Amino acid sequence: MTKLLFAVLTVGLLTSQGIEGQSKRESIQGVWQAVEVTITGPGARTIAIPEPRPNLTIITARHYSRVEDQSERPRPIPADVTKANADELRAVWGPFVGEAGTYEVTTDNRMTMRPIAAKNPAVMGPGVFITYSYKLDGDTMWVTQQRNQNGPFANPVTVKVVRVE
């Protein structure tokens, strides 16, 4: 589930076309939290993200930033990080996602995100992107994977987010 959530949100939400013309109510700009993830394909299911929701995505006119703790239980706190072994460090840092970049929206309710900085260097390369479709209803938005630089997603994941500011 951790890798799936990472793929979804890496990425993960969201050009110059569309944002400036959006009314305040229709704008995707704001601060969002994921509350639900719907997985399709084999093992299809919907996962509710319980309170407190350890994720935050901030979307401005052209940039986004997001952080997430995708662990299924509280992450351990090493007694001395300088003496922690590789498994202990993975348990602490592996489930954490941090990413920021630019995004573009189109008139057909699609957004393409291009990371500039990320904990995972593989998503920062030239030509790396992810495109989502989105449906906005007041302070709730559903974001569905469409494609990335490798092609369309065979089993797209949908993330339901709510505006918190």
DSSP file with accessible surface (Angstrom, degrees, kcal/mol):
  #  RESIDUE AA STRUCTURE BP1 BP2  ACC     N-H-->O    O-->H-N    N-H-->O    O-->H-N    TCO  KAPPA ALPHA  PHI   PSI    X-CA   Y-CA   Z-CA
    1    1 A M     >        0   0   71      0, 0.0     4,-2.8     0, 0.0     5,-0.3   0.000 360.0 360.0 360.0 -37.1    0.0    0.0    0.0
    2    2 A T  H  >  +     0   0   45      1,-0.2     4,-2.3     2,-0.2     5,-0.2   0.932 360.0  44.7 -58.9 -48.5    2.9    2.4    0.8
    3    3 A K  H  > S+     0   0  185      1,-0.2     4,-2.5     2,-0.2    -1,-0.2   0.886 113.1  52.3 -65.1 -36.2    4.3    2.2   -2.7
    4    4 A L  H  > S+     0   0   52      2,-0.2     4,-2.4     1,-0.2    -2,-0.2   0.941 109.9  47.1 -66.2 -45.8    0.9    2.6   -4.2
    5    5 A L  H  X S+     0   0   13     -4,-2.8     4,-2.7     2,-0.2     5,-0.3   0.913 111.4  52.8 -61.8 -40.4    0.1    5.7   -2.2
    6    6 A F  H  X>S+     0   0   42     -4,-2.3     4,-1.8    -5,-0.3     5,-1.0   0.946 110.0  47.7 -59.8 -45.7    3.4    7.1   -3.1
    7    7 A A  H  <5S+     0   0   37     -4,-2.5    -1,-0.2     1,-0.2    -2,-0.2   0.904 113.0  49.8 -62.6 -40.1    2.8    6.5   -6.8
    8    8 A V  H  <5S+     0   0    0     -4,-2.4    -2,-0.2     1,-0.2    -1,-0.2   0.947 119.4  33.4 -64.2 -49.2   -0.6    8.1   -6.6
    9    9 A L  H  <5S+     0   0    7     -4,-2.7    -1,-0.2     4,-0.2    -2,-0.2   0.561 100.7 109.4 -91.8  -8.1    0.3   11.2   -4.8
   10   10 A T  T  <5       0   0   12     -4,-1.8    -1,-0.2    -5,-0.3    -3,-0.1   0.703 360.0 360.0 -68.4  51.7    3.7   11.7   -6.4
   11   11 A V      <       0   0    0     -5,-1.0   121,-0.0   106,-0.0   115,-0.0  -0.877 360.0 360.0 160.7 360.0    3.1   12.7   -7.0
   12        !              0   0    0      0, 0.0     0, 0.0     0, 0.0     0, 0.0   0.000 360.0 360.0 360.0 360.0    0.0    0.0    0.0
   13   12 A G              0   0    0      0, 0.0    -4,-0.2     0, 0.0    -7,-0.0   0.000 360.0 360.0 360.0 360.0    1.8   12.8   -5.0
   14        !              0   0    0      0, 0.0     0, 0.0     0, 0.0     0, 0.0   0.000 360.0 360.0 360.0 360.0    0.0    0.0    0.0
   15   13 A L              0   0    1      0, 0.0   100,-0.1     0, 0.0    -6,-0.1   0.000 360.0 360.0 360.0  92.1   -1.6   16.8   -6.9
   16   14 A L              0   0    0     98,-0.2   101,-0.1   117,-0.1   117,-0.1  -0.452 360.0 360.0 126.6 360.0   -1.6   18.8   -9.9
   17        !              0   0    0      0, 0.0     0, 0.0     0, 0.0     0, 0.0   0.000 360.0 360.0 360.0 360.0    0.0    0.0    0.0
   18   15 A T     >        0   0   30      0, 0.0     4,-0.8     0, 0.0    90,-0.3   0.000 360.0 360.0 360.0 178.1   -0.4   25.5  -16.0
   19   16 A S  H  >  +     0   0   57     87,-0.1     4,-0.6     2,-0.1     2,-0.5   0.689 360.0  85.9 -40.9 -29.2   -0.7   28.5  -16.4
   20   17 A Q  H  4 S+     0   0  108     88,-0.3    88,-0.5     1,-0.2     2,-0.3  -0.683 101.0   8.2 -79.5 124.1   -3.8   27.8  -18.4
   21   18 A G  H  > S+     0   0   28     -2,-0.5     4,-0.6    86,-0.1    -1,-0.2  -0.230 106.4  80.5 108.6 -48.2   -6.9   27.5  -16.3
   22   19 A I  H >< S+     0   0    4     -4,-0.8     3,-1.5    -2,-0.3    -2,-0.1   0.955  93.5  48.1 -64.4 -49.1   -5.8   28.5  -12.8
   23   20 A E  T 3< S+     0   0  101     -4,-0.6    -1,-0.2     1,-0.3    -3,-0.1   0.844 113.3  50.0 -62.3 -29.9   -6.0   32.3  -13.2
   24   21 A G  T 34 S+     0   0   73     -3,-0.1    -1,-0.3     2,-0.0     2,-0.2   0.528  89.0 104.5 -87.1  -3.2   -9.4   32.0  -14.8
   25   22 A Q  S << S-     0   0   38     -3,-1.5     5,-0.1    -4,-0.6     2,-0.1  -0.540  71.4-123.9 -80.9 142.1  -10.9   29.8  -12.1
   26   23 A S     >  -     0   0   57     -2,-0.2     4,-1.1     1,-0.1     3,-0.2  -0.361  33.3-102.3 -72.8 165.8  -13.2   31.3   -9.5
   27   24 A K  T >4 S+     0   0  191      1,-0.2     3,-0.6     2,-0.2    -1,-0.1   0.916 123.6  49.1 -56.3 -43.2  -12.3   30.9   -5.9
   28   25 A R  T 34 S+     0   0  162      1,-0.2    -1,-0.2     3,-0.0   113,-0.1   0.861 114.9  43.9 -67.1 -34.8  -14.8   28.1   -5.4
   29   26 A E  T 34 S+     0   0  122     -3,-0.2    -1,-0.2   111,-0.1    -2,-0.2   0.535  90.8 111.5 -88.3  -5.5  -13.6   26.2   -8.5
   30   27 A S    <<  -     0   0   11     -4,-1.1    -8,-0.1    -3,-0.6    -7,-0.0  -0.410  57.6-153.3 -74.7 142.6   -9.9   26.7   -7.8
   31   28 A I        +     0   0    0     -2,-0.1    -1,-0.1    32,-0.1    31,-0.1   0.501  64.0 114.5 -87.4  -4.2   -7.7   23.8   -6.9
   32   29 A Q        +     0   0   67    -10,-0.1     2,-0.3    29,-0.1    31,-0.2  -0.392  49.7  66.3 -66.7 140.7   -5.4   26.2   -5.0
   33   30 A G  E    S-A   62   0A  18     29,-2.2    29,-3.1    -2,-0.1     2,-0.5  -0.941  88.7 -53.6 147.3-164.9   -5.3   25.6   -1.3
   34   31 A V  E     -A   61   0A  21    134,-2.3   133,-3.3    -2,-0.3   134,-1.2  -0.958  55.4-173.6-115.5 127.7   -4.2   23.2    1.3
   35   32 A W  E     -AB  60 166A   0     25,-3.2    25,-2.4    -2,-0.5     2,-0.4  -0.887  16.6-160.4-125.8 151.9   -5.5   19.6    0.9
   36   33 A Q  E     - B   0 165A  39    129,-2.2   129,-2.5    -2,-0.3     2,-0.3  -0.999  24.8-123.5-130.7 135.4   -5.5   16.4    2.9
   37   34 A A  E     + B   0 164A   3     -2,-0.4   127,-0.3   127,-0.2     3,-0.1  -0.578  31.9 169.9 -72.8 134.4   -6.1   12.9    1.4
   38   35 A V  E     +     0   0A  18    125,-3.1    14,-2.6     1,-0.4     2,-0.3   0.535  62.5  19.8-120.0 -15.8   -9.0   11.2    3.2
   39   36 A E  E     -CB  51 163A  58    124,-1.4   124,-2.9    12,-0.3     2,-0.4  -0.982  54.5-159.4-158.9 142.6   -9.5    8.1    1.0
   40   37 A V  E     -CB  50 162A   0     10,-2.5    10,-3.3    -2,-0.3     2,-0.6  -0.996   8.7-160.8-127.0 126.8   -7.7    6.1   -1.6
   41   38 A T  E     -CB  49 161A  42    120,-3.4   120,-2.5    -2,-0.4     2,-0.4  -0.947   8.2-162.1-111.9 120.4   -9.5    3.8   -4.1
   42   39 A I  E     -C   48   0A  11      6,-3.4     6,-1.4    -2,-0.6     2,-0.2  -0.843   5.5-162.6-103.0 133.4   -7.4    1.1   -5.8
   43   40 A T        +     0   0   54    116,-0.5   115,-0.1    -2,-0.4   117,-0.0  -0.565  49.9  32.7-106.4 174.7   -8.6   -0.6   -9.0
   44   41 A G  S >  S+     0   0   31     -2,-0.2     3,-1.5   113,-0.1    -2,-0.1  -0.350 110.1   7.4  80.2-159.9   -7.5   -3.8  -10.6
   45   42 A P  T 3  S+     0   0  117      0, 0.0    -2,-0.0     0, 0.0   113,-0.0  -0.291 138.2  17.4 -57.2 134.2   -6.3   -6.9   -8.7
   46   43 A G  T 3  S-     0   0   53      1,-0.2    -4,-0.1    -4,-0.0    -2,-0.1   0.746  89.7-174.5  74.9  23.0   -6.8   -6.4   -5.0
   47   44 A A    <   +     0   0   65     -3,-1.5     2,-0.3    -6,-0.1    -4,-0.2  -0.200  18.8 136.3 -54.5 137.9   -9.3   -3.5   -5.6
   48   45 A R  E     -C   42   0A 117     -6,-1.4    -6,-3.4     2,-0.0     2,-0.4  -0.971  50.0-114.9-170.3 167.8  -10.4   -1.8   -2.4
   49   46 A T  E     -C   41   0A  79     -2,-0.3     2,-0.5    -8,-0.2    -8,-0.2  -0.976  25.0-159.7-118.3 131.5  -11.0    1.6   -0.8
   50   47 A I  E     -C   40   0A  33    -10,-3.3   -10,-2.5    -2,-0.4     2,-0.4  -0.950   6.5-149.1-115.4 119.4   -8.8    2.7    2.1
   51   48 A A  E     -C   39   0A  72     -2,-0.5   -12,-0.3   -12,-0.2   -13,-0.1  -0.720  15.1-136.6 -82.8 136.3  -10.0    5.4    4.5
   52   49 A I        -     0   0   25    -14,-2.6     4,-0.1    -2,-0.4    -2,-0.0  -0.852  26.2-140.3 -96.2 112.9   -7.2    7.5    5.9
   53   50 A P        -     0   0   98      0, 0.0   -14,-0.0     0, 0.0    -1,-0.0  -0.237  31.4 -61.0 -74.9 161.0   -7.9    7.9    9.6
   54   51 A E  S    S+     0   0  130      1,-0.1     2,-0.1     2,-0.1   -16,-0.0  -0.523 115.9  49.4 -72.2 150.0   -7.4   11.0   11.8
   55   52 A P  S    S-     0   0  116      0, 0.0    -1,-0.1     0, 0.0     0, 0.0   0.599  86.4-151.0 -72.7 137.9   -5.0   12.5   12.4
   56   53 A R        -     0   0   60      1,-0.1     2,-1.9    -4,-0.1    -2,-0.1  -0.667   0.5-152.2 -79.8 112.0   -4.3   12.4    8.7
   57   54 A P        +     0   0   63      0, 0.0    15,-2.6     0, 0.0     2,-0.3  -0.288  63.8  82.5 -85.2  54.2   -0.5   12.5    8.3
   58   55 A N  E     - D   0  71A  14     -2,-1.9     2,-0.3    13,-0.2    13,-0.2  -0.993  47.2-179.2-152.3 153.0   -0.4   14.2    4.9
   59   56 A L  E     - D   0  70A  62     11,-2.4    11,-2.2    -2,-0.3     2,-0.4  -0.943   5.2-170.1-155.6 130.9   -0.6   17.7    3.5
   60   57 A T  E     -AD  35  69A   5    -25,-2.4   -25,-3.2    -2,-0.3     2,-0.5  -0.997   7.4-163.2-124.2 128.4   -0.6   19.1    0.0
   61   58 A I  E     -AD  34  68A  73      7,-3.2     7,-1.9    -2,-0.4     2,-0.5  -0.959   6.1-170.2-113.7 126.2   -0.2   22.8   -0.7
   62   59 A I  E     +AD  33  67A   4    -29,-3.1   -29,-2.2    -2,-0.5     5,-0.2  -0.973   7.4 174.9-121.1 123.0   -1.2   24.1   -4.1
   63   60 A T        -     0   0   64      3,-3.1   -32,-0.1    -2,-0.5     5,-0.0  -0.320  56.3 -68.8-106.6-163.3   -0.5   27.7   -5.3
   64   61 A A  S    S-     0   0   36      1,-0.2   -42,-0.1    -2,-0.1   -41,-0.1   0.853 125.7  -5.4 -61.5 -35.4   -1.0   29.3   -8.7
   65   62 A R  S    S+     0   0  120      1,-0.1    41,-1.7   -43,-0.1     2,-0.3   0.418 123.2  64.8-137.8  -4.6    1.8   27.2  -10.3
   66   63 A H  E     - E   0 105A  96     39,-0.2    -3,-3.1    50,-0.0     2,-0.3  -0.868  51.5-166.3-125.7 158.3    3.6   25.2   -7.7
   67   64 A Y  E     -DE  62 104A   5     37,-2.3    37,-2.1    -2,-0.3     2,-0.3  -0.956   2.2-171.5-137.9 158.6    2.7   22.4   -5.3
   68   65 A S  E     +DE  61 103A  52     -7,-1.9    -7,-3.2    -2,-0.3     2,-0.3  -0.981  10.5 179.6-147.2 140.0    4.4   20.9   -2.2
   69   66 A R  E     -DE  60 102A   1     33,-3.0    33,-2.2    -2,-0.3     2,-0.3  -1.000  12.4-174.1-146.0 147.4    3.4   17.7   -0.4
   70   67 A V  E     +DE  59 101A  64    -11,-2.2   -11,-2.4    -2,-0.3     2,-0.3  -0.986  13.3 175.5-135.9 145.3    4.5   15.7    2.6
   71   68 A E  E     -DE  58 100A   7     29,-2.2    29,-2.8    -2,-0.3     2,-0.6  -0.995  29.2-149.3-149.6 145.7    3.1   12.3    3.7
   72   69 A D  E     + E   0  99A  38    -15,-2.6    27,-0.2    -2,-0.3    -2,-0.0  -0.963  20.9 179.7-111.2 107.2    3.7    9.7    6.3
   73   70 A Q        +     0   0    8     25,-3.0    26,-0.1    -2,-0.6   -68,-0.1   0.238  35.2 124.6 -96.9  15.3    2.5    6.5    4.5
   74   71 A S        -     0   0   31     24,-0.1     4,-0.1     1,-0.1    -2,-0.1  -0.389  59.3-140.8 -73.7 153.5    3.3    4.1    7.3
   75   72 A E  S    S+     0   0  125      2,-0.1    -1,-0.1    -2,-0.1    -2,-0.0   0.467  87.1  24.0 -92.0  -3.8    0.5    1.9    8.6
   76   73 A R  S    S-     0   0  185      0, 0.0    -2,-0.1     0, 0.0    -1,-0.0  -0.944 109.2 -63.1-149.4 166.0    1.6    2.3   12.2
   77   74 A P        -     0   0  123      0, 0.0    -2,-0.1     0, 0.0     0, 0.0  -0.264  57.6-116.2 -55.7 136.2    3.6    4.9   14.1
   78   75 A R        -     0   0   74      1,-0.1    17,-0.1    -4,-0.1    16,-0.0  -0.521  33.0-108.4 -73.1 143.0    7.2    5.1   12.8
   79   76 A P        -     0   0   72      0, 0.0    -1,-0.1     0, 0.0     0, 0.0  -0.319  20.2-137.5 -68.8 154.7    9.9    4.2   15.3
   80   77 A I        -     0   0  162     -2,-0.0     2,-0.0     3,-0.0    11,-0.0  -0.954  21.9-133.2-113.3 109.9   12.1    6.8   16.8
   81   78 A P        -     0   0   40      0, 0.0     3,-0.4     0, 0.0     6,-0.0  -0.373   5.6-136.6 -64.1 141.6   15.7    5.6   16.9
   82   79 A A  S    S+     0   0  115      1,-0.3     2,-0.3     2,-0.1     5,-0.0   0.896  97.8   8.8 -62.2 -41.2   17.5    6.1   20.2
   83   80 A D    >>  -     0   0   63      1,-0.1     3,-2.1    -3,-0.0     4,-0.5  -0.850  66.3-162.9-144.9 102.8   20.6    7.3   18.3
   84   81 A V  G >4 S+     0   0   82     -3,-0.4     3,-0.8    -2,-0.3    -1,-0.1   0.804  91.0  62.9 -59.8 -27.4   20.2    7.9   14.6
   85   82 A T  G 34 S+     0   0  118      1,-0.2    -1,-0.3     0, 0.0     0, 0.0   0.703 110.3  39.5 -71.0 -17.3   24.0    7.9   14.1
   86   83 A K  G <4 S+     0   0  168     -3,-2.1    -1,-0.2     2,-0.1    -2,-0.2   0.371  88.7 119.1-109.7   1.9   24.1    4.2   15.4
   87   84 A A    <<  -     0   0   18     -3,-0.8     2,-0.1    -4,-0.5    -3,-0.0  -0.414  59.4-130.3 -70.8 143.1   20.9    3.0   13.6
   88   85 A N     >  -     0   0   85     -2,-0.1     4,-2.4     1,-0.1     5,-0.2  -0.335  31.7 -93.8 -85.4 175.7   21.3    0.2   11.1
   89   86 A A  H  > S+     0   0   55      1,-0.2     4,-2.6     2,-0.2     5,-0.2   0.888 124.5  50.8 -60.0 -42.4   19.9    0.3    7.5
   90   87 A D  H  > S+     0   0  109      2,-0.2     4,-2.0     1,-0.2    -1,-0.2   0.907 110.6  49.6 -63.9 -39.8   16.7   -1.5    8.5
   91   88 A E  H  > S+     0   0   96      2,-0.2     4,-1.5     1,-0.2    -2,-0.2   0.917 111.9  47.9 -65.6 -40.9   16.0    0.9   11.3
   92   89 A L  H  X S+     0   0   60     -4,-2.4     4,-3.1     1,-0.2     5,-0.5   0.897 110.4  51.9 -67.5 -39.3   16.6    3.9    9.1
   93   90 A R  H  X S+     0   0  146     -4,-2.6     4,-2.3     1,-0.2    -1,-0.2   0.895 107.2  53.5 -61.7 -40.1   14.3    2.4    6.4
   94   91 A A  H  < S+     0   0   45     -4,-2.0    -1,-0.2    -5,-0.2    -2,-0.2   0.866 116.4  39.5 -63.7 -33.6   11.6    2.0    9.0
   95   92 A V  H  < S+     0   0   17     -4,-1.5    -2,-0.2    -5,-0.1    -1,-0.2   0.931 131.8  21.7 -80.2 -49.1   11.9    5.6   10.0
   96   93 A W  H >< S+     0   0  135     -4,-3.1     3,-1.2    -5,-0.1    -3,-0.2   0.711 103.6  79.5 -98.3 -22.4   12.4    7.3    6.6
   97   94 A G  T 3< S+     0   0   41     -4,-2.3    -3,-0.2    -5,-0.5    -1,-0.1   0.913  95.8  45.3 -55.6 -47.3   11.0    4.8    4.1
   98   95 A P  T 3  S+     0   0   18      0, 0.0   -25,-3.0     0, 0.0     2,-0.4   0.567  93.2  99.1 -76.9  -5.9    7.3    5.7    4.6
   99   96 A F  E <   -E   72   0A  57     -3,-1.2     2,-0.4   -27,-0.2   -27,-0.2  -0.687  53.8-168.8 -86.5 132.4    7.9    9.4    4.5
  100   97 A V  E     +E   71   0A   5    -29,-2.8   -29,-2.2    -2,-0.4     2,-0.4  -0.973   9.5 172.8-120.1 132.5    7.2   11.2    1.2
  101   98 A G  E     +E   70   0A  15     -2,-0.4    21,-2.7   -31,-0.2    22,-0.4  -0.995  11.8 151.8-138.5 132.5    8.3   14.8    0.4
  102   99 A E  E     +EF  69 121A   7    -33,-2.2   -33,-3.0    -2,-0.4     2,-0.3  -0.982  15.2 178.7-159.8 147.3    8.0   16.4   -2.9
  103  100 A A  E     +EF  68 120A  32     17,-2.6    16,-3.2    -2,-0.3    17,-2.3  -0.987  23.8 117.1-149.6 150.3    7.6   19.9   -4.5
  104  101 A G  E     -EF  67 118A   2    -37,-2.1   -37,-2.3    -2,-0.3     2,-0.3  -0.934  54.3 -60.7-177.8-157.6    7.4   21.1   -8.1
  105  102 A T  E     -EF  66 117A  43     12,-2.0    12,-2.9    -2,-0.3     2,-0.3  -0.714  39.1-166.9-110.7 161.9    5.3   22.8  -10.7
  106  103 A Y  E     - F   0 116A   5    -41,-1.7     2,-0.3    -2,-0.3    10,-0.2  -0.973   8.0-154.8-145.7 161.2    1.9   21.8  -12.2
  107  104 A E  E     - F   0 115A  67      8,-1.9     8,-2.4    -2,-0.3     2,-0.3  -0.981   7.2-155.8-133.0 145.6   -0.3   22.7  -15.1
  108  105 A V  E     - F   0 114A   1    -88,-0.5   -88,-0.3    -2,-0.3     2,-0.3  -0.910   7.0-153.8-119.1 153.3   -4.0   22.3  -15.6
  109  106 A T    >   -     0   0   49      4,-2.2     3,-1.2    -2,-0.3     4,-0.5  -0.773  32.8-105.9-118.1 167.7   -6.0   22.0  -18.8
  110  107 A T  T 3  S+     0   0  114      1,-0.3   -89,-0.0    -2,-0.3    -1,-0.0   0.659 115.0  66.1 -69.8 -13.3   -9.6   22.9  -19.6
  111  108 A D  T 3  S-     0   0   96      2,-0.1    -1,-0.3     1,-0.0     0, 0.0   0.065 121.9-100.2 -96.6  27.6  -10.5   19.2  -19.7
  112  109 A N  S <  S+     0   0   78     -3,-1.2    25,-2.2     1,-0.2     2,-0.4   0.908  79.2 134.5  57.7  48.3   -9.9   18.9  -15.9
  113  110 A R  E     - G   0 136A  85     -4,-0.5    -4,-2.2    23,-0.2     2,-0.4  -0.949  35.7-163.7-121.8 146.5   -6.4   17.3  -16.2
  114  111 A M  E     -FG 108 135A   0     21,-2.7    21,-2.9    -2,-0.4     2,-0.5  -0.991   4.5-158.8-130.5 140.1   -3.4   18.2  -14.2
  115  112 A T  E     -FG 107 134A  19     -8,-2.4    -8,-1.9    -2,-0.4     2,-0.4  -0.986  10.3-158.9-119.9 124.6    0.2   17.4  -14.9
  116  113 A M  E     -FG 106 133A   0     17,-2.9    17,-1.6    -2,-0.5   -10,-0.2  -0.853   7.6-170.3-106.3 139.1    2.8   17.5  -12.1
  117  114 A R  E     -F  105   0A  91    -12,-2.9   -12,-2.0    -2,-0.4    15,-0.1  -0.917  19.6-140.2-129.4 101.5    6.5   17.9  -12.6
  118  115 A P  E     +F  104   0A  15      0, 0.0   -14,-0.3     0, 0.0     3,-0.1  -0.337  21.9 178.2 -64.0 140.6    8.6   17.4   -9.5
  119  116 A I  E    S+     0   0A 108    -16,-3.2     2,-0.4     1,-0.4   -15,-0.2   0.721  75.5  17.5-104.5 -42.8   11.6   19.7   -8.9
  120  117 A A  E    S+F  103   0A  52    -17,-2.3   -17,-2.6     6,-0.1    -1,-0.4  -0.995  72.9 158.6-133.8 138.4   12.7   18.4   -5.5
  121  118 A A  E     -F  102   0A  22     -2,-0.4   -19,-0.2   -19,-0.2     6,-0.1  -0.992  49.8-122.4-156.2 152.4   11.7   15.1   -3.9
  122  119 A K  S    S+     0   0   94    -21,-2.7    -1,-0.1    -2,-0.3   -20,-0.1   0.897 109.1  61.3 -60.0 -39.0   12.9   12.6   -1.3
  123  120 A N  S >  S-     0   0   57    -22,-0.4     3,-1.7     1,-0.2    -1,-0.2  -0.794  74.9-161.4 -91.2 106.8   12.9   10.0   -4.1
  124  121 A P  G >  S+     0   0   95      0, 0.0     3,-1.7     0, 0.0     4,-0.3   0.757  82.4  74.1 -63.5 -20.0   15.5   11.2   -6.7
  125  122 A A  G >  S+     0   0   73      1,-0.3     3,-0.5     2,-0.2    -3,-0.0   0.772  94.2  52.1 -64.7 -24.0   13.9    9.0   -9.3
  126  123 A V  G <  S+     0   0   20     -3,-1.7    -1,-0.3     1,-0.2    -6,-0.1   0.386  99.2  65.6 -94.6   8.7   10.9   11.3   -9.6
  127  124 A M  G <  S+     0   0   76     -3,-1.7    -1,-0.2    -4,-0.2    -2,-0.2   0.401  75.2 118.2-106.1   1.2   13.0   14.4  -10.2
  128  125 A G  S X  S-     0   0   27     -3,-0.5     3,-1.8    -4,-0.3     2,-0.0  -0.138  76.9 -80.7 -71.5 164.6   14.6   13.5  -13.5
  129  126 A P  T 3  S+     0   0  137      0, 0.0    -1,-0.1     0, 0.0     3,-0.1  -0.359 117.6  16.1 -60.8 136.2   14.2   15.4  -16.8
  130  127 A G  T 3  S+     0   0   56      1,-0.3     2,-0.4    -3,-0.1    -2,-0.1   0.451  89.4 139.4  81.2  -1.1   10.9   14.4  -18.5
  131  128 A V    <   +     0   0   26     -3,-1.8     2,-0.3   -13,-0.1    -1,-0.3  -0.627  22.0 140.2 -80.2 130.6    9.4   12.9  -15.4
  132  129 A F        -     0   0   41     -2,-0.4    20,-1.1   -15,-0.1     2,-0.3  -0.973  37.4-148.0-156.7 166.0    5.7   13.8  -14.9
  133  130 A I  E     -GH 116 151A  11    -17,-1.6   -17,-2.9    -2,-0.3     2,-0.4  -0.982  13.0-154.1-141.4 134.8    2.4   12.4  -13.9
  134  131 A T  E     -GH 115 150A  14     16,-3.5    15,-2.6    -2,-0.3    16,-1.5  -0.929  13.9-177.7-111.1 136.1   -1.0   13.4  -15.3
  135  132 A Y  E     -GH 114 148A   0    -21,-2.9   -21,-2.7    -2,-0.4     2,-0.3  -0.912  22.5-136.1-123.0 153.4   -4.2   13.1  -13.3
  136  133 A S  E     -GH 113 147A  30     11,-2.5    11,-2.7    -2,-0.3     2,-0.3  -0.762  31.0-164.4 -95.5 155.1   -7.8   13.8  -14.1
  137  134 A Y  E     - H   0 146A  16    -25,-2.2     2,-0.4    -2,-0.3     9,-0.2  -0.996  21.2-159.0-144.1 151.5   -9.7   15.6  -11.4
  138  135 A K  E     - H   0 145A 126      7,-2.1     7,-2.4    -2,-0.3     2,-0.5  -0.998  15.7-160.5-127.0 123.7  -13.2   16.3  -10.3
  139  136 A L  E     + H   0 144A  40     -2,-0.4     2,-0.4     5,-0.2     5,-0.2  -0.914  15.0 173.0-110.4 128.9  -13.8   19.3   -8.0
  140  137 A D  E >   - H   0 143A  91      3,-3.2     3,-1.6    -2,-0.5     2,-0.3  -0.841  64.4 -66.3-134.9  93.9  -16.9   19.6   -5.9
  141  138 A G  T 3  S-     0   0   11     -2,-0.4    -1,-0.1     1,-0.3     0, 0.0  -0.437 119.3 -10.2  63.3-118.8  -16.7   22.5   -3.4
  142  139 A D  T 3  S+     0   0   92     -2,-0.3    24,-2.9    -3,-0.1     2,-0.4   0.115 123.8  82.4-101.1  21.1  -14.0   21.6   -0.9
  143  140 A T  E <   -HI 140 165A  36     -3,-1.6    -3,-3.2    22,-0.2     2,-0.4  -0.979  54.6-178.0-124.6 138.9  -13.7   18.0   -2.1
  144  141 A M  E     -HI 139 164A   0     20,-2.6    20,-3.1    -2,-0.4     2,-0.5  -0.998  16.5-152.8-138.0 139.6  -11.6   16.8   -5.0
  145  142 A W  E     -HI 138 163A  69     -7,-2.4    -7,-2.1    -2,-0.4     2,-0.5  -0.965  14.7-166.7-110.6 126.1  -11.1   13.3   -6.6
  146  143 A V  E     -HI 137 162A   1     16,-2.6    16,-2.9    -2,-0.5     2,-0.5  -0.967   3.7-169.5-118.9 123.5   -7.8   12.9   -8.4
  147  144 A T  E     -HI 136 161A  29    -11,-2.7   -11,-2.5    -2,-0.5    14,-0.2  -0.957  24.8-116.6-121.4 129.1   -7.3    9.9  -10.6
  148  145 A Q  E     +H  135   0A   4     12,-2.2   -13,-0.2    -2,-0.5     3,-0.1  -0.306  37.1 165.3 -56.6 139.1   -4.0    8.7  -12.2
  149  146 A Q  E     -     0   0A  56    -15,-2.6     7,-2.1     1,-0.4     2,-0.3   0.687  55.3 -33.2-118.7 -57.3   -4.0    8.8  -16.0
  150  147 A R  E     -HJ 134 155A 111    -16,-1.5   -16,-3.5     5,-0.3    -1,-0.4  -0.983  42.7-160.7-160.6 163.4   -0.4    8.5  -17.2
  151  148 A N  E >   -HJ 133 154A  33      3,-2.0     3,-2.1    -2,-0.3   -18,-0.2  -0.696  57.9 -68.5-134.3-167.1    3.2    9.3  -16.5
  152  149 A Q  T 3  S+     0   0   78    -20,-1.1   -19,-0.1     1,-0.3   -21,-0.1   0.711 132.2  55.2 -61.5 -16.5    6.3    9.4  -18.7
  153  150 A N  T 3  S-     0   0  135      1,-0.3    -1,-0.3     0, 0.0   -22,-0.0   0.486 119.2 -96.3 -94.5  -5.3    6.1    5.6  -19.1
  154  151 A G  E <   -J  151   0A  11     -3,-2.1    -3,-2.0     2,-0.0    -1,-0.3  -0.699  64.6 -17.1 122.7-172.3    2.5    5.6  -20.4
  155  152 A P  E     -J  150   0A  99      0, 0.0     2,-0.5     0, 0.0    -5,-0.3  -0.292  65.4-109.9 -69.2 153.1   -1.0    5.1  -19.2
  156  153 A F        -     0   0   50     -7,-2.1    -2,-0.0     1,-0.2     0, 0.0  -0.704  18.6-153.3 -82.0 127.8   -1.8    3.5  -15.8
  157  154 A A  S    S+     0   0   91     -2,-0.5    -1,-0.2     1,-0.3  -113,-0.1   0.876  93.0  23.6 -68.3 -39.8   -3.3    0.0  -16.3
  158  155 A N  S    S-     0   0   82   -115,-0.1  -115,-0.4    -3,-0.1    -1,-0.3  -0.717  89.5-154.9-127.9  81.3   -5.1    0.2  -12.9
  159  156 A P        -     0   0   40      0, 0.0  -116,-0.5     0, 0.0     2,-0.4  -0.203   4.4-140.9 -63.8 147.1   -5.5    3.9  -12.0
  160  157 A V        -     0   0    1   -118,-0.2   -12,-2.2  -156,-0.1     2,-0.4  -0.852   8.7-149.7-105.7 141.2   -5.8    4.9   -8.4
  161  158 A T  E     -BI  41 147A  32   -120,-2.5  -120,-3.4    -2,-0.4     2,-0.5  -0.953   6.6-161.5-114.0 133.6   -8.2    7.6   -7.2
  162  159 A V  E     -BI  40 146A   0    -16,-2.9   -16,-2.6    -2,-0.4     2,-0.5  -0.957   7.8-149.5-115.2 127.1   -7.4    9.8   -4.2
  163  160 A K  E     -BI  39 145A  61   -124,-2.9  -125,-3.1    -2,-0.5  -124,-1.4  -0.869  22.4-177.4 -94.0 125.1  -10.2   11.8   -2.5
  164  161 A V  E     -BI  37 144A   2    -20,-3.1   -20,-2.6    -2,-0.5     2,-0.4  -0.901  14.2-151.2-123.0 151.7   -8.9   14.9   -0.9
  165  162 A V  E     -BI  36 143A  36   -129,-2.5  -129,-2.2    -2,-0.3     2,-0.4  -0.957  23.8-115.1-122.7 144.0  -10.5   17.6    1.2
  166  163 A R  E     +B   35   0A  45    -24,-2.9  -131,-0.3    -2,-0.4   -24,-0.1  -0.610  28.8 177.4 -76.5 127.7   -9.6   21.3    1.4
  167  164 A V              0   0   69   -133,-3.3  -132,-0.2    -2,-0.4    -1,-0.1   0.501 360.0 360.0-106.7  -8.8   -8.4   22.3    4.9
  168  165 A E              0   0  164   -134,-1.2  -134,-2.3     0, 0.0    -1,-0.3  -0.954 360.0 360.0-161.4 360.0   -7.6   25.9    4.0
